[in-house]
Amino acid sequence: MSIQKQAFEKLYRDHYNKVNRLCLGYVNGNAALAQDLLQEVFIKVWQHWDSFEGKAQRSTWLYRIAVNTCLQQLRSDNKYKATSLETIKKEVVVEQSVQKEEMYQQLYACINRLNKENQTILLLELEGLPQSEIAAIIGIKHNALRTRLNRIKSQLTKCVNNENI
């Protein structure tokens, strides 16, 4: 097995779940659409493996590809636009309680109301990426990211509490 293939497989194993959750956030929890996007992301990573310049961590490069892929699909194809809460209800795991299901639906709806860049920041933060890495992915300074995170949290709190954002 080639070194490139081994490195790709490690990147895939280490980041599959995080990229999947990131994609889920962009398609309002629709698992089938998230899987399509996830597959596209890793295909692009494999196809452009040799173009990685090493200016950032490979994981940062992966997340940038993931964000761009999700945004591109949202812009170009109506079937990737946010789905209704009724559609999400059908896809929620049966074992989850009704209360937990509603909480997730409300949270996704609130996240969906954020602008796309703030969605990206929030989803990467929820994935546990270091803030310095998120700042590099977005292309802003670390201090600006911290300020944006506080504003995003404030907006989500208002939204969840049924106030306007």
C-alpha positions as CSV (number, residue, x, y, z in Angstrom):
1,M,0.0,0.0,0.0
2,S,1.4,3.4,-1.0
3,I,2.2,6.0,1.6
4,Q,-0.3,8.4,0.1
5,K,-3.1,5.8,0.4
6,Q,-2.1,5.1,4.0
7,A,-2.1,8.8,4.9
8,F,-5.5,9.3,3.1
9,E,-7.0,6.3,5.0
10,K,-5.8,7.7,8.3
11,L,-7.2,11.1,7.5
12,Y,-10.5,9.5,6.5
13,R,-10.7,7.4,9.7
14,D,-9.7,10.3,12.0
15,H,-12.1,12.8,10.5
16,Y,-15.0,10.9,9.0
17,N,-17.4,11.4,11.9
18,K,-16.5,15.1,12.3
19,V,-16.9,15.9,8.6
20,N,-20.2,13.9,8.6
21,R,-21.6,16.0,11.4
22,L,-20.4,19.2,9.7
23,C,-22.3,18.2,6.6
24,L,-25.4,17.3,8.7
25,G,-25.4,20.8,10.0
26,Y,-25.5,22.3,6.5
27,V,-28.4,20.1,5.4
28,N,-30.5,20.6,8.5
29,G,-29.9,17.1,9.8
30,N,-30.8,15.2,6.6
31,A,-28.6,12.1,6.8
32,A,-29.0,11.0,3.2
33,L,-27.9,14.4,1.9
34,A,-25.1,14.6,4.4
35,Q,-23.8,11.3,3.2
36,D,-23.8,12.5,-0.4
37,L,-21.8,15.6,0.6
38,L,-19.5,13.6,2.8
39,Q,-18.7,11.3,-0.1
40,E,-18.0,14.3,-2.4
41,V,-15.7,15.8,0.2
42,F,-13.5,12.7,0.4
43,I,-13.5,12.2,-3.3
44,K,-12.2,15.8,-3.7
45,V,-9.6,15.2,-1.0
46,W,-8.3,12.1,-2.8
47,Q,-8.4,13.8,-6.3
48,H,-6.5,16.9,-5.0
49,W,-4.2,15.1,-2.6
50,D,-1.1,16.2,-4.5
51,S,-2.1,19.8,-4.5
52,F,-1.9,20.1,-0.7
53,E,0.8,22.8,-0.2
54,G,1.5,22.1,3.5
55,K,0.8,25.7,4.6
56,A,-1.7,24.4,7.2
57,Q,-2.5,21.1,8.8
58,R,-4.0,18.5,6.4
59,S,-7.1,18.4,8.6
60,T,-7.5,22.2,8.2
61,W,-7.3,21.6,4.4
62,L,-9.9,18.8,4.7
63,Y,-12.3,21.0,6.6
64,R,-11.9,23.9,4.1
65,I,-12.8,21.4,1.3
66,A,-15.8,20.2,3.3
67,V,-17.1,23.7,4.0
68,N,-16.6,24.7,0.3
69,T,-18.3,21.5,-0.9
70,C,-21.3,22.1,1.4
71,L,-21.7,25.7,0.5
72,Q,-21.3,25.0,-3.3
73,Q,-24.0,22.3,-3.2
74,L,-26.3,24.6,-1.2
75,R,-25.9,27.3,-3.8
76,S,-26.1,25.1,-6.9
77,D,-28.8,22.5,-6.2
78,N,-32.2,23.1,-4.7
79,K,-32.4,19.6,-3.4
80,Y,-29.6,20.5,-0.9
81,K,-31.5,23.4,0.5
82,A,-32.6,23.1,4.1
83,T,-35.4,20.7,4.5
84,S,-38.5,21.2,6.5
85,L,-38.8,20.2,10.1
86,E,-41.4,17.6,9.1
87,T,-38.8,15.8,6.9
88,I,-36.3,15.9,9.7
89,K,-38.9,14.3,12.1
90,K,-39.1,11.3,9.8
91,E,-35.3,10.8,9.9
92,V,-34.8,11.2,13.7
93,V,-33.8,8.0,15.4
94,V,-36.8,6.3,16.9
95,E,-35.2,5.7,20.3
96,Q,-34.8,9.4,20.9
97,S,-37.5,10.9,23.2
98,V,-40.0,13.3,21.7
99,Q,-38.6,16.1,23.8
100,K,-35.0,15.5,22.7
101,E,-36.2,15.3,19.1
102,E,-37.9,18.7,19.3
103,M,-34.8,20.2,20.9
104,Y,-32.6,19.0,18.1
105,Q,-35.1,20.3,15.5
106,Q,-35.2,23.7,17.1
107,L,-31.5,23.8,17.3
108,Y,-31.0,22.9,13.7
109,A,-33.6,25.4,12.7
110,C,-31.8,28.1,14.7
111,I,-28.4,27.1,13.2
112,N,-29.9,27.2,9.8
113,R,-31.0,30.9,10.4
114,L,-27.3,31.9,10.9
115,N,-25.4,33.1,7.9
116,K,-23.3,30.5,6.2
117,E,-20.0,31.6,7.6
118,N,-21.3,31.7,11.2
119,Q,-22.8,28.2,10.6
120,T,-19.4,27.0,9.6
121,I,-17.7,28.6,12.6
122,L,-20.3,27.0,15.0
123,L,-20.2,23.6,13.4
124,L,-16.4,23.5,13.5
125,E,-16.5,24.7,17.2
126,L,-19.0,22.0,18.0
127,E,-16.6,19.4,16.5
128,G,-14.0,20.5,19.0
129,L,-11.5,21.9,16.5
130,P,-9.0,24.3,18.1
131,Q,-10.1,27.9,17.7
132,S,-6.8,28.8,16.0
133,E,-7.5,26.1,13.4
134,I,-11.1,27.4,12.8
135,A,-9.7,30.9,12.4
136,A,-7.3,29.6,9.8
137,I,-10.1,27.8,7.9
138,I,-12.4,30.8,7.9
139,G,-9.5,33.2,7.2
140,I,-9.9,35.5,10.2
141,K,-7.8,36.3,13.3
142,H,-8.2,34.3,16.5
143,N,-9.5,37.3,18.5
144,A,-12.1,38.0,15.8
145,L,-13.2,34.4,15.9
146,R,-13.7,34.5,19.7
147,T,-15.8,37.6,19.3
148,R,-17.9,36.0,16.5
149,L,-18.4,32.9,18.7
150,N,-19.8,35.0,21.5
151,R,-22.2,36.7,19.1
152,I,-23.2,33.4,17.6
153,K,-23.9,31.9,21.0
154,S,-26.0,35.0,21.9
155,Q,-27.9,34.7,18.6
156,L,-28.6,31.0,19.2
157,T,-29.7,31.6,22.8
158,K,-32.2,34.2,21.6
159,C,-33.4,31.9,18.8
160,V,-33.9,28.9,21.1
161,N,-35.8,31.1,23.6
162,N,-38.0,32.1,20.7
163,E,-36.7,35.6,20.4
164,N,-35.7,37.1,17.0
165,I,-32.1,36.8,15.8
